[in-house]
Structures are given as C-alpha cells and as structure tokens.
C-alpha cells in the first residue's frame, strides 16, 4: 500500500449542477480551485432498486450493487452484508491499516474488534450512542439529540444538558476560530430573521470537521472517512427557491422563494469552508483528499 494517507470526504447527494453553479458564483472559492486542479470521475450506478443514499453509499463502500449487499434501509441488520461484503474501512482495518470513521452511512454497525481503528464515530442515525475512543461520547450524544430534534424542522431550542457537556468537550477537542465565528454569525442572523434557523443544519458539520481534524492530528490514521449531509438537506427543502424556473419543478410562492433562495448557496459556503481546511490539512500532511 502507498505510504500516503487518504481522507475520503463524503458529500451526500450533490449533483454536478450545484458544484458547477457554485464555482461560477464563487470563482475564488476552495471548491472552484479544487475542481480546476482535480480529476473528476463519475460512474454508472448499477443498483437495481432506486438511487437512494442509504443504498448507494453501501454500493460505494462495499464494491457490489444492491442485489448483492442487500442494504435497502437505514437501521437494518448488516450481518449478511458485513460477513460477505464488508465496507472498505473494515477491509483495511482487518489487514492492519489504521482507520478512522466519522459518520459514514451504515457505520452504526460497529466492528467487534476495534484494534486498528484510530477513532470510530458512527453515523448520526444510530439508535445508540457509541464512540471509540470513549472520550468522544459528549460529541456523539449532542449530535444524536440535535439530529432527532431537527429531522423535519429545526428545533428552536437546545438540549441544555447535552449542549453543556458538548461545549466542555469541544473546548479541548478541536474548537476552531472559524467555526466559532461562523456559528456566532449564524445565531445573530437567526435572531433577526427567525427563518434562518434552518442554517443550523449547515453549522453542525463544521463542528464535526473540528473534531475530525483534531483526531487526524492526534491519531494519524492511514485512511479516514468524513460524511456530511447538510447540502442535501438544503437541496431537498429549498431547491424550488434556488431554481424556480426548472420546467418540471415545484412552483412555490414568490415570498417563500425570496426568503430561502440563498439556502443552498449558504450550505455550499459551509462546505467550501470544510473543503478549504481539508485541503490545507492534506497539503501539510502528504495526504490524498478524495471528495465523493
């Protein structure tokens, strides 16, 4: 195996149209620079059921289509798939490669042996809170609570107990000035315009990135994954506001479109912050960055 380390950054469900539009609107962005200097590769998805992330990500992770891995729902038993078509992180760990996992879909099926896992934080749809090492529990507890409370609409409140535990944890596990500044700016904005609290979904992955980079520096795994769903969350809700002229799109009231026309762009701005920091880390640590 190459001595060069690898980060696989999983940006869920973003079509090239959104990437291309963003690069055009933000020509000086990290994303625009990355796209200009990268190889872009697309594949034919041969899954037979339908194009859903909880089906398609296992196809990527396991190298076989849905008819073989048979993963079609979040939370289903993965015993068959894990035994016959294990995910890439499990294959690598079983062969002595040090691995880190941060939120990849279906990672809630925790490996029995964690010897070669530098860190393991399951996806935020997990039924139970588990982390490896155990000192990451405050982060996962907070994430699970926030994900469940904002599944459809963002909850205006905060779970005070888990938030307090998280803040104590965050102060010593990667808290960054850029994330703190972005979070503070977003909170101030939603106080003035309450509908902007929807942007909390885009702040959550910035916190994940802070912890991820902290763990990458502390543990130095050979291969690591990092997953985010925040752009997809904005697209599902606000596509009609960003692209009101789509010929087969949903027609929404003009006022609603004006309110939410920049939400996909905002989510992409947060993604661009993540990309910039990952690219900087990769350059400094001789690491290959693969964006999926």
N, C-alpha and C positions, 0 to 999 in steps of 0.2 A: 504493500500500500504506500502511496505517496506520503512523505513526511509533512506535507502541507495540510493544515487543518481546514475543516469545512463547516460553514454555517448554512443551513437550509432555512430561508425565511419564507414562510408560507402565508401568502396574502390571498385570502379566500375570495374566490368568485369575481375577480375584477377583469372585465373584458379589455382587450387592447384599445377599444374606443375610448375608454376612460383614461387609460395611460396616455394615449396619443393626445387627447384633448388637454390633459394636464400639462404635458410637456410643451404644448403650444402656448398655453396661458402662462406658464411659469418656465420660460426658456432658460433661466439661470438656476433652476432647481436641481437638487441632487438627482432626482429621478431623470430629468432631461439629460444630465451628464452621464448617468449610468446607462440609459438606453442608447446614447450615441456611441458609447465605448464598449458595449456588451454584445455578445451573441444572443439573438432572440430565437428560441426554438419552440415550436408548437407540435403537438402530436395528435393523432386521431384517437379519440376515446372510444374504445370498442365495447364499453359497457352496454348490456342489453336492456336494462330496466329503464333508467332515465338519468339525466345529468343532475345529480344531487351531490352536495359536498360530502355528506356522510357516507356516500357510496364511492365517489370519485377519488377522495383522498386515500382511502384504503387501497384503491387500484394503483395509485402512485406509490404509496408506501410499500406495498407488498408485491408489485410487479405482475399481478394477474388480474383479470377482469372480474366483474361482479359475479358471474356464473360460477367462478371458482372460489373466490374468498367468501361469498355469500353474506357479506355485511350490507344490510339494507336499512338499518335503523340505528339511531343513537341509543346507547344503553343496552343493546342486545348482548347476549353471551358471545364472546370471541374465542371460546375454547377451540372450536374447529379451525377457525382461521389462524389462530396463533400456533397451533400444532402443525398445520400443513403449509401455511403461507405467512410466516412471521413478518412483522414490519422491519424496515431497514435498520432501525435503532436496535432491535433485538438481535438481528443477524450480526451486526457489528459488535455488540457487547458480548455475544456468545463466542466471538472469535478474538476476544482480548482487546478490542478497541475501546477507549474511554469515550463515553457518550453522555450528552446532556439533552433532556427533553423538556420543552416549555410549551405546553398547551396544545400540542398536535391532536387532531381529532382522533378519537378512539384510544387515546393514551390512558384512559381511566382503567384499562385492563393492565394492572401493574405487574411487571415481571416478578416471578418468585425470587430469583436471585438478582440482587442489585449491586453485586461486587464491582462491576465495571461501569456503573452509572455514576458520573460525577455529580449530577443532580437530576431529579425527576419530578416535574410538576405536571400532573395530569390535566386534561382539558377541563374547561370551566363548566362543562355539562355533567361532571362526575356526580354521582349520588352521595359519595362520602368524601370527606376531606382527608387527603393523604399527600405527604411530600417527603422527598428524600433529597438532602438531609432533613431531619425533623424540625430544624430551626426555621424552616420556611413556612411553617403551618399558619402563622398570622397572615401572611400574604394570601395563601390559598383560601383560608376561611373568609377573608374580606371579599375576594373575587367571586366566590360561590354565592355569597349573600347578595352582592350587587347584581350579578348576572340573573339570579332568580327574581329579584325585585324589579328588574327593568326588562323583563323578557319581551313585553309588548310596548309599554310606555315607561319612560324613565321616571323612577320614583323621585319625588321632590325631597324626601328626607334622606338621612343617613343612618345606618345601623351603628349607633354610638359605641357600643362595646367593641365590636369587631373593628370599627374605624379607629378607635383609640389604640387597640393592640397593633393594628397595622402601622399607624403613624410612628409608634415607638420602634417597630421593626424596620420601617422604611428609612429612618434616620441613620441607621447603621448598615443598611444593605443596598446602597447604590443611589440614594436620593441625589438627583441632579438639578443644577440651577435651571436648565432649560425646561425640564418637566414642571418644576415648581412654578416657574414664570408663566408657562402656558396654562397650567391649572388655575392659577390666580386670575389670569386674564379672562379665562372662560367663566369662572364663578362671578366675577364682576359683571360680565356681559349678560349672564342669565338673570342677575338681579334686576338689570334694567329692562331686559326683554325675556320674560319667563319662558317663551317658546324655545329659547336657545339651550335650555337644559338638556335637550336631545344630544348635545355635543359631549355629554359625559361619556357616551359610548366610545368616543374617539380619544378621550383622555386616559381611559383605563389601560389601553395597550402601551401608552407611554410609561406608565408605572411598571408594567411587565418588562419593558425594554430595560429600564433602570436595573431591575433585579437581574435580568438575563446577563447584561454586560458585567455586573458585579460578580456573578457566578462564573462567567467566562474568564475573568481575570483571576479569580480566586482558585478555581478548579482546573482550568485549562484543558477541557476535553478535546479529543481529536475531531469529534463530529457532534453537532448540536442542531436542534430544531427550535424555531420560534414561530408561533402561529398568531395571526390576528384576523378578526372577522369584522372590524369596525367599518371598513369601507363598504363591504357588502351590506351591513346593517343600514347604512345611509342610502345606498342604492335602492334597496327594497322599499324603503319608505318614501324617498324623495326623488325618484327617477323622473316622475311627471313634472316636477318643479324645475329640474335641471335641463330636461329635454322635452319641453311642452309641445314641440312641433313634430314629434315622432308620429308617422302616419297611422300606426296601429296602437298608439299609446293611450293611456287613460287620460281623459280630459278633466282637469281639476279647476276649482275656482281661481280666478286671477289673483285674489288677495293671498290665498294659500301659496300659490306659486311664488309670489314676491317674497313671502316670509321665508320660504325654505329653498330658494333657488341656489343658494351657496353651500348647502349642507354637504353635498358630495365633494365639492371643492375643499371645504374645511377638513373633511375626513382625509382627503388626499394630502392636504398640507401636513396633517399629523403623520401620515405615512411617510411623507418626504423627510420629516424630522427624524423618524426612525431609520430610514434608509441612509441618511447622512451620517448618523452616528455609527451605524453598522459598517458603512464603507470606510469610515475613519479607523474603526477598530480593525477591520480586515487588513487595511494597508499597513498598520503598525505591527500587526502580529502574524504576517505572512499567512493569511487565511483566505481561502476562496469563499466568496459570497455567492450563493445560488438563490435567486429570487423565483419562487414558484407562484 
